[in-house]
Structures are given as structure tokens and as C-alpha cells.
Amino acid sequence: LSPYMTTIAAGPFIEDVPYTIGMRADYVQIVPFARDKMDENYSSLPVDMVREKALEAARQAVNQMGVTWQGDFGRNRTELLHPDCSLIFFPYVSVEMQAPRYYRFLVDGLTGRVLHFCDDQMSQGPTIGESQSPGVELGELTVSLHRCFNCGSDLPRGRSFVYICDNCHVVNTVDGRGLDVDELQWVEPAAGSTDSLFPFWTFDLGDQDSADVARLFGGIHQSGRLVIPALRMPNFEAAFRLTQRISAAIGQFETVPVDLYNERFRPVTLSPAEARLYAEIMIYRARVKRATDADITQVEFAPTASSIVYLPFQEQAYFYVDSVLNAVTFEKNLVG
């Protein structure tokens, strides 16, 4: 149950160009693609891989990754849930020399690292030609002003899926899928403290779902609210453990509505749609822990309300520790 990314070649085959170069999209600066913004020394290769074939290749890669020996681990279960596709163009440079003998280098256009060296003139070199496959739509770019949709005032700086307007105090959700946030709440840190305020998605549930969540996540306080980190974390198991701790302890935090943006608010990097999907997976993960024959298709998650709560955490040597109970912790390397 770990987030997984795979890279599929979208252009024509070129010997010695590693397709794994796309993995770096997580940490290099990328901008919207436009041919008129390209350096005149570069040419863009045609896109030969349609989205449907790329998704099928991704499914095969994930299925292969999830194969385990059934005798030791039981029935294999691999789920690919709502995959997103991005088309990314990475630069590389081909350098050829004829004297005193033939050499060809393929160089990473971002770092200058040599990807491949060849001294065989018969070896296939990179070529740029017309695509023979069906046309591929690159999509359409739109620009949304970073302003409150209610009053038009500028929203706080930063990249987050959720904001609150300092002018009209209306919650703004930047998701594009019609999912709203009902309320922002927070635990006010002590005066003079430097605690970071980390966001968590909290879901109110109906009676039956609340009882199920209390059984799976409620702990000794039998909390019936599911609370998951509103932050992208590279390790699902760590996010699951934090969900268990916060869901069990949430009733002990006294929260009040958020009226104004606070500079110590950490950005919400997990969208509402992703949060609901993660909630389903969290419930499934908890059921698997109790019964190995659990099935994700049996998970029906229908929250009655979705909110964000900001909780104060203080920085320790390797952990963040909540400033109210001094009991909830998570590793610092999970949030950068």
C-alpha cells in the first residue's frame, strides 16, 4: 500500500536513453510545455504512446511489483486506484565527434551527466521524425487567479489545496472536482511558541460508519472520527500509523474555528479527492490487519462532512511531537 510511480516511454525508441529519467519529475522544476517557449537548439520528439497503452503498461508494472509467494504471504492483491498520467519532456543532448575517430555522447540536458558513450559509428543514434501512431492530445492549459472565489481578494501565498480568505473568511478549495471543505479548525498554540501547525483531514461519519471506525481506529477513547494527514507522505505505513494515533486522540484536542490565515499553517498537499481515496485505503488496511480475507470492494466510505484541523507540533531531534498531549509523534523526514 505504498504510492508508486512508474515511467513509460512516450516517444520513439532511442537507444541508450533511460526511461527512468522521468522519475526525477518529483524533484526537478517543471513548467508547462509550449513549443514556442523552447530553446531554438532543441527539438521535441513526437508522442507515440497513447494514454490507454501507457496505463496498461503501468498496470503490468505494478502487478509484477506486487507478486509474492502465496505459500508465505497468502493471496496476492494488487490494486491500481485512480492513476493519474502526466506527459513530461526531458532534455538530452547528443554530441558526435568524427576526429580522430568517431565518438558519440548522450548527455543529460539538466545535470550534464553522460548517459551513454559510444564509439561505434554503426550504432543507432537518436533521430527525430514524424510520428506514425495516432495523434495524441496534449490537453489544454488554463490559468486560475490566486484569489478568493467569493470576494476576489488575494489568497495567502503558497501552494495548498485549501485556504481561508483573510477578508471574507470563506474557505477556498483548489481541487477542481467539486469536493468542498465544510470547515477549518485549529488548536491554538501557546503564546510565544514556535510550533508548526500541521493539517489533517477529518471526516464525520454516519452512525454505522462511525461505529466501524471506532472499532478500527478509536483506541481506548472509542473515537468515531477518521483523521488522516493532509500531507503527502512517501511512506504509506507511516501515514497509516499516524492516522491511527490522531484518530484515537482527536477527541482530546479542543479545537476552534479558523478565522484568519496563520503563517505557521503547513500547506494542505493532499487534495480532498485524494483524501477520500486514502481514507478508503486506510480502512481497508485496518481490516486486512484484523482479517486477511478482507476485500477492498466491501469498503463503502460516505462521510457526512469533511474538515481540516490544524494541530500544533513541536520539533524534536528526529520527530515532531504534538504540543497538547505530548504523545502523538511522526518522523521529521516524512514532511521534509
Protein Blocks (a to p, Z undefined) as FASTA:
>chain_A
ZZcdddddfbdcdehiafklmmmmmmpccddddfklpcfkbccdddfbdfklmmmmmmmm
mmmmmpccfklnopaddddehiadddddddddddddfbfbdcdddddfklopafbdcfbf
kbccddddddfbdcddebjadddddbdfklopacdedjdfbdcdfklopacddehnopac
fbdcdddddehiacdcdddddddddfklmmmmmmmmnomnopabdcddfbdcfbfklmmm
mmmmmmmmmmmpccdddfbdcfklccdfbdfklmmmmmmmmmmmmmmmmomkbcfklpcc
ddfbdcdddddddddfkbccdfklomaccdfklnZZ
